[in-house]
């Protein structure tokens, strides 16, 4: 082996664990340090696009996801609160492009245990909870990593350091890399309920435009049974969190969307700010970043979690070849080129366009966008091209062609 030290990964989310799995599977010793005492119970993300399922297939993860009750979403909708259904998209149009012509819906906190379960089989893998990566500094042929464990700090040595430690990444800060972009004026309120919206004609993934009160709906396995429906609504971030999360206020908003005689059974709620940001580079010497440490975007389109997995597989494979001496350090520059450029061209552009579409206030622009969406939904060729982008297939193909 060209390297004696392991690869150290900060963060045990989907990006960190997927990267670790790619490395461990290639015979590379890997250590994952997670600041929390256990895997995070993250209730935000839960949509998996076809390319993501293809990437995870090598470890049998999609099959395990389905065994946990993952919901296959073969059609999804775009609506307007006044005009009704604008387009029904059939992912079956992608049958010649992927073995997974559908989305899978499964909560993110059910994916990470599957990844960790696979990793436990590798003797050269180590998982350390309650261990926070504070900073990393390159030093000759390795990286000195400052970690905090049990209230004490010490230095550890690794061959390469991966920051998969989220939006406020300490690893990215150690690199001195700018996190360029902006924060949306609107916040997001996420509410989960056991009430079933399908009998009312809503697809398992539905995006509903409205200049004042847009809505995003998607169905997840939940408690198997009952399934849960997650509802995203806009919030004013200047309001106090207690007001946004108030029981009566949430009930009023749900009743305004779909009135019913009895209150909604609300089992989860969260409110947060939404950002569109991309790191100026994803690598610097022996240090690289992935997932939310490298990029964040609004959830309209379900691309954030998927992009994190795509980063992790790409980076893990390249780091393995680098650690073994089969590739030179320039392979990490290729990682940045393959992931950062398409991130702007596809994920940032599409999610920003999605947000602007569902919040459009100008009546003329709103009608024009409604007509355009109807035209796309009614034309199989246009719908196919739209789905190649929205499913992230086009993005992955573009990345693979970058050298």
C-alpha positions as CSV (number, residue, x, y, z in Angstrom):
1,X,0.0,0.0,0.0
2,X,1.1,3.5,-0.7
3,X,-0.3,4.9,2.5
4,X,0.1,3.6,6.1
5,X,-2.5,5.8,7.8
6,X,-6.3,5.4,7.5
7,X,-8.8,7.9,5.9
8,X,-10.6,9.8,8.6
9,X,-14.2,11.0,7.9
10,X,-15.9,13.7,10.0
11,X,-19.7,13.0,10.2
12,X,-21.8,9.9,10.1
13,X,-24.6,11.1,7.9
14,X,-25.4,9.6,4.5
15,X,-22.4,11.3,2.9
16,X,-19.9,10.2,5.5
17,X,-21.1,6.6,5.8
18,X,-21.4,6.1,2.1
19,X,-17.9,7.4,1.5
20,X,-16.7,5.1,4.3
21,X,-18.5,2.2,2.7
22,X,-16.8,2.9,-0.7
23,X,-13.4,3.0,1.0
24,X,-13.8,0.0,3.3
25,X,-15.1,-2.1,0.4
26,X,-11.9,-1.3,-1.5
27,X,-9.8,-2.5,1.4
28,X,-8.9,1.0,2.7
29,X,-8.8,1.5,6.5
30,X,-11.3,4.1,7.5
31,X,-12.4,5.8,10.7
32,X,-15.6,7.8,11.0
33,X,-15.9,10.3,13.8
34,X,-19.4,11.5,14.8
35,X,-19.9,14.2,17.3
36,X,-23.3,12.8,18.4
37,X,-23.8,9.9,20.7
38,X,-25.6,8.0,18.0
39,X,-26.8,8.3,14.4
40,X,-28.9,11.5,13.9
41,X,-32.7,11.2,13.8
42,X,-33.0,13.5,10.8
43,X,-36.6,13.9,9.6
44,X,-36.0,16.2,6.7
45,X,-34.8,14.2,3.7
46,X,-36.3,11.0,2.4
47,X,-36.4,11.0,-1.4
48,X,-34.0,8.8,-3.5
49,X,-33.7,9.3,-7.2
50,X,-32.8,6.5,-9.7
51,X,-29.0,7.3,-10.0
52,X,-28.7,7.2,-6.2
53,X,-30.3,3.8,-6.1
54,X,-28.0,2.6,-8.8
55,X,-25.0,3.8,-6.9
56,X,-26.1,2.1,-3.7
57,X,-27.0,-1.1,-5.5
58,X,-23.4,-2.5,-5.2
59,X,-24.0,-3.0,-1.5
60,X,-27.5,-4.2,-1.8
61,X,-28.9,-1.1,-0.1
62,X,-32.0,-0.5,-2.2
63,X,-33.2,-4.1,-1.5
64,X,-32.8,-3.4,2.2
65,X,-34.6,-0.1,1.9
66,X,-37.6,-1.9,0.3
67,X,-37.5,-4.5,3.1
68,X,-38.0,-1.5,5.5
69,X,-41.1,-0.5,3.7
70,X,-39.7,2.2,1.3
71,X,-42.4,3.6,-0.9
72,X,-42.1,3.4,-4.6
73,X,-43.2,6.6,-6.3
74,X,-43.8,6.0,-9.9
75,X,-45.8,9.2,-10.6
76,X,-45.6,12.7,-9.1
77,X,-47.5,15.9,-9.6
78,X,-47.1,19.6,-10.1
79,X,-50.2,21.6,-9.1
80,X,-51.4,25.1,-8.5
81,X,-53.7,25.8,-5.6
82,X,-56.2,27.7,-7.8
83,X,-55.7,26.0,-11.2
84,X,-55.3,22.4,-10.0
85,X,-53.1,19.7,-11.6
86,X,-50.7,21.1,-14.1
87,X,-48.7,18.0,-14.8
88,X,-48.6,14.3,-13.8
89,X,-45.1,12.9,-14.5
90,X,-44.7,9.2,-15.1
91,X,-41.2,8.0,-14.2
92,X,-41.8,4.9,-16.3
93,X,-40.7,7.1,-19.2
94,X,-37.2,6.5,-17.9
95,X,-37.4,2.7,-18.1
96,X,-34.7,2.5,-20.8
97,X,-32.4,4.7,-18.8
98,X,-32.4,3.1,-15.4
99,X,-33.3,-0.1,-13.6
100,X,-35.1,2.1,-11.1
101,X,-37.8,4.1,-13.0
102,X,-39.2,5.5,-9.8
103,X,-38.3,7.4,-6.7
104,X,-38.0,5.6,-3.4
105,X,-39.3,7.4,-0.3
106,X,-37.6,6.4,3.0
107,X,-36.7,8.6,5.9
108,X,-32.9,9.5,6.0
109,X,-32.7,8.2,9.5
110,X,-33.6,4.7,8.2
111,X,-30.8,4.8,5.6
112,X,-27.9,5.5,7.8
113,X,-28.3,2.4,10.0
114,X,-28.3,0.3,6.8
115,X,-25.0,1.8,5.8
116,X,-23.5,1.4,9.2
117,X,-24.7,-2.2,9.4
118,X,-22.8,-3.0,6.2
119,X,-19.7,-1.2,7.4
120,X,-19.6,-3.3,10.6
121,X,-18.5,-6.3,8.5
122,X,-15.2,-4.7,7.6
123,X,-12.4,-5.2,10.2
124,X,-10.5,-2.2,8.9
125,X,-13.5,0.1,9.7
126,X,-13.9,2.0,13.0
127,X,-16.9,4.0,14.1
128,X,-16.4,6.5,17.0
129,X,-19.4,8.3,18.4
130,X,-19.0,11.2,20.7
131,X,-15.9,12.3,18.8
132,X,-16.0,15.7,17.1
133,X,-13.5,16.8,14.5
134,X,-12.5,20.3,15.5
135,X,-9.9,21.1,12.7
136,X,-7.5,19.5,10.3
137,X,-4.0,20.6,9.2
138,X,-1.9,19.1,6.4
139,X,1.5,18.0,7.6
140,X,3.8,16.4,5.1
141,X,2.4,13.0,3.9
142,X,-0.7,13.2,6.1
143,X,-3.2,15.2,8.0
144,X,-3.1,16.1,11.7
145,X,-6.6,16.2,13.0
146,X,-7.7,17.9,16.2
147,X,-10.5,15.9,17.7
148,X,-12.5,16.3,20.9
149,X,-13.6,13.2,22.8
150,X,-14.9,12.9,26.3
151,X,-14.3,16.6,26.9
152,X,-10.6,16.4,25.9
153,X,-8.8,17.3,22.8
154,X,-5.9,15.5,21.1
155,X,-4.3,15.1,17.7
156,X,-4.8,12.1,15.4
157,X,-2.9,11.3,12.2
158,X,-4.6,10.2,9.0
159,X,-3.6,9.9,5.3
160,X,-6.6,11.9,4.1
161,X,-9.4,13.8,5.9
162,X,-13.0,14.0,4.6
163,X,-15.4,16.6,5.9
164,X,-18.9,15.3,5.8
165,X,-19.8,17.3,8.8
166,X,-22.7,19.4,7.6
167,X,-23.5,23.0,6.7
168,X,-21.3,24.4,9.5
169,X,-18.4,22.1,8.6
170,X,-15.3,22.5,10.7
171,X,-13.3,20.7,8.0
172,X,-14.3,23.2,5.4
173,X,-13.4,26.0,7.8
174,X,-10.0,24.4,8.3
175,X,-9.5,24.5,4.5
176,X,-10.3,28.2,4.5
177,X,-12.8,27.7,1.7
178,X,-15.6,30.1,1.1
179,X,-19.2,28.8,1.2
180,X,-20.7,31.0,-1.5
181,X,-24.4,31.7,-2.1
182,X,-27.4,33.1,-0.3
183,X,-30.2,32.4,2.2
184,X,-33.8,32.5,1.2
185,X,-36.0,35.1,2.7
186,X,-38.6,32.5,3.5
187,X,-38.2,29.7,6.0
188,X,-39.7,26.2,5.8
189,X,-42.1,24.6,8.2
190,X,-42.2,20.8,8.0
191,X,-45.2,19.0,9.5
192,X,-45.8,15.2,9.5
193,X,-49.3,13.8,9.9
194,X,-50.9,10.3,9.6
195,X,-53.7,11.7,7.5
196,X,-53.8,10.2,4.1
197,X,-54.0,12.7,1.2
198,X,-54.1,10.1,-1.7
199,X,-57.9,9.7,-1.7
200,X,-58.0,13.4,-2.5
201,X,-56.1,12.9,-5.7
202,X,-52.6,13.9,-4.5
203,X,-49.6,11.9,-5.7
204,X,-47.1,10.6,-3.2
205,X,-44.9,13.5,-4.2
206,X,-46.7,16.7,-5.0
207,X,-45.6,20.3,-5.5
208,X,-48.3,22.9,-5.2
209,X,-47.6,26.5,-6.4
210,X,-49.2,29.5,-4.7
211,X,-47.8,33.1,-4.3
212,X,-48.9,33.1,-0.6
213,X,-49.1,29.6,0.7
214,X,-47.3,27.1,-1.5
215,X,-47.3,23.4,-0.4
216,X,-45.1,20.4,-0.8
217,X,-46.4,17.0,0.0
218,X,-44.7,13.6,0.1
219,X,-45.5,10.3,1.6
220,X,-43.0,8.3,3.7
221,X,-43.3,4.9,5.4
222,X,-43.5,6.4,8.9
223,X,-44.4,3.8,11.5
224,X,-45.2,1.0,9.0
225,X,-48.2,1.5,9.5
226,X,-49.4,4.1,9.6
227,X,-47.5,5.9,6.8
228,X,-46.8,9.6,7.3
229,X,-47.3,12.5,5.0
230,X,-44.8,15.3,5.2
231,X,-46.1,18.8,4.4
232,X,-43.8,21.7,3.7
233,X,-45.1,25.3,4.0
234,X,-43.5,28.7,3.9
235,X,-42.8,30.6,7.1
236,X,-41.7,34.1,8.0
237,X,-38.3,33.7,9.6
238,X,-38.7,37.0,11.5
239,X,-41.6,35.4,13.6
240,X,-40.7,33.7,16.8
241,X,-40.2,30.0,16.6
242,X,-42.8,29.3,19.3
243,X,-45.4,31.1,17.2
244,X,-44.6,29.1,14.0
245,X,-44.6,25.8,15.9
246,X,-47.8,26.6,17.9
247,X,-50.4,23.8,17.8
248,X,-53.3,26.0,16.9
249,X,-51.3,27.9,14.2
250,X,-50.3,24.6,12.6
251,X,-53.8,23.2,12.7
252,X,-55.1,26.4,11.1
253,X,-52.7,26.2,8.2
254,X,-53.4,22.5,7.6
255,X,-57.2,23.2,7.7
256,X,-56.7,26.1,5.3
257,X,-55.0,23.7,2.8
258,X,-57.5,20.8,3.2
259,X,-60.4,21.4,5.6
260,X,-61.7,18.4,7.6
261,X,-64.1,18.0,10.5
262,X,-61.5,16.8,13.0
263,X,-58.0,18.1,13.8
264,X,-55.0,16.7,12.0
265,X,-52.9,14.2,13.9
266,X,-49.5,16.0,13.9
267,X,-46.7,13.7,15.0
268,X,-43.7,15.9,14.1
269,X,-42.9,19.5,13.2
270,X,-39.8,21.5,12.5
271,X,-38.9,24.9,11.1
272,X,-35.7,26.0,9.6
273,X,-33.9,28.4,7.2
274,X,-33.0,27.3,3.7
275,X,-29.8,28.1,1.9
276,X,-28.4,27.9,-1.6
277,X,-24.6,27.6,-1.2
278,X,-21.6,25.9,-2.8
279,X,-18.1,25.7,-1.6
280,X,-15.5,27.4,-3.8
281,X,-13.6,24.1,-4.0
282,X,-14.3,20.6,-2.7
283,X,-10.6,19.7,-2.2
284,X,-7.4,21.1,-0.9
285,X,-4.3,18.9,-0.8
286,X,-5.2,15.8,1.3
287,X,-8.5,17.3,2.6
288,X,-11.9,17.0,0.8
289,X,-15.5,17.8,1.6
290,X,-18.8,16.2,0.6
291,X,-22.5,16.5,1.2
292,X,-23.8,19.5,3.1
293,X,-20.3,20.5,3.9
294,X,-19.8,21.1,0.1
295,X,-23.2,22.3,-1.0
296,X,-26.8,23.0,0.3
297,X,-30.0,23.8,-1.5
298,X,-33.7,24.1,-0.9
299,X,-35.6,20.8,-0.7
300,X,-37.9,21.4,-3.7
301,X,-37.0,18.5,-5.9
302,X,-35.4,16.3,-3.3
303,X,-31.8,16.7,-4.6
304,X,-29.8,17.5,-1.4
305,X,-29.6,14.0,0.1
306,X,-29.1,12.5,-3.4
307,X,-26.2,14.8,-4.2
308,X,-24.6,13.9,-1.0
309,X,-24.6,10.2,-1.8
310,X,-23.3,11.0,-5.3
311,X,-20.4,13.0,-3.8
312,X,-19.6,10.2,-1.4
313,X,-19.4,7.5,-4.0
314,X,-17.3,9.6,-6.4
315,X,-14.9,10.7,-3.6
316,X,-14.7,7.3,-2.0
317,X,-13.7,5.6,-5.2
318,X,-11.1,8.2,-6.0
319,X,-9.6,8.3,-2.5
320,X,-9.3,4.5,-2.6
321,X,-7.3,4.6,-5.8
322,X,-5.2,7.4,-4.3
323,X,-4.6,5.6,-1.0
324,X,-3.5,2.5,-2.9
325,X,-1.1,4.4,-5.2
326,X,-3.1,3.7,-8.3
327,X,-3.8,7.4,-8.9
328,X,-2.1,10.7,-8.2
329,X,-3.3,13.6,-6.1
330,X,-4.8,15.2,-9.3
331,X,-7.7,12.7,-8.9
332,X,-9.1,14.9,-6.1
333,X,-9.1,17.9,-8.5
334,X,-11.2,15.7,-10.8
335,X,-13.6,15.0,-8.0
336,X,-14.2,18.8,-7.6
337,X,-14.6,19.3,-11.3
338,X,-17.1,16.4,-11.6
339,X,-19.2,17.4,-8.6
340,X,-19.0,21.1,-8.3
341,X,-19.7,22.2,-11.9
342,X,-22.8,20.0,-12.3
343,X,-24.0,21.1,-8.8
344,X,-24.3,24.6,-10.2
345,X,-25.6,23.6,-13.6
346,X,-28.3,21.2,-12.3
347,X,-29.0,21.1,-8.6
348,X,-28.6,24.8,-7.8
349,X,-30.4,25.9,-11.0
350,X,-33.2,23.4,-10.8
351,X,-34.0,23.9,-7.1
352,X,-33.9,27.7,-7.5
353,X,-36.2,27.5,-10.5
354,X,-38.5,25.2,-8.5
355,X,-38.7,27.7,-5.7
356,X,-39.4,30.6,-8.0
357,X,-42.0,28.7,-9.8
358,X,-44.1,27.7,-6.8
359,X,-43.8,31.2,-5.3
360,X,-44.3,33.3,-8.4
361,X,-46.4,36.4,-7.6
362,X,-46.7,38.2,-10.9
363,X,-50.1,37.1,-12.5
364,X,-48.8,37.1,-16.0
365,X,-45.6,35.2,-15.2
366,X,-47.6,32.8,-13.1
367,X,-50.0,32.0,-16.0
368,X,-47.1,31.7,-18.4
369,X,-45.3,29.2,-16.1
370,X,-48.6,27.2,-15.7
371,X,-49.0,27.0,-19.4
372,X,-45.4,25.9,-19.9
373,X,-45.8,23.2,-17.2
374,X,-49.0,21.9,-18.8
375,X,-47.2,21.8,-22.2
376,X,-44.3,19.8,-20.8
377,X,-46.6,17.4,-18.9
378,X,-48.7,16.7,-22.0
379,X,-45.8,16.0,-24.4
380,X,-44.0,12.7,-23.8
381,X,-40.8,13.9,-25.4
382,X,-40.7,17.1,-23.3
383,X,-41.7,15.2,-20.2
384,X,-38.9,12.7,-20.8
385,X,-36.3,15.4,-21.1
386,X,-37.8,17.1,-18.0
387,X,-37.5,13.9,-16.0
388,X,-33.9,13.3,-17.1
389,X,-33.1,16.5,-15.3
390,X,-35.4,16.3,-12.3
391,X,-34.3,12.7,-11.6
392,X,-30.7,13.7,-11.7
393,X,-29.8,11.3,-14.5
394,X,-28.7,14.1,-16.8
395,X,-26.5,15.5,-14.0
396,X,-24.7,12.2,-13.3
397,X,-24.1,11.7,-17.1
398,X,-22.6,15.1,-17.3
399,X,-20.3,14.5,-14.4
400,X,-19.1,11.2,-15.8
401,X,-18.1,12.9,-19.0
402,X,-15.9,15.5,-17.2
403,X,-12.2,14.7,-17.3
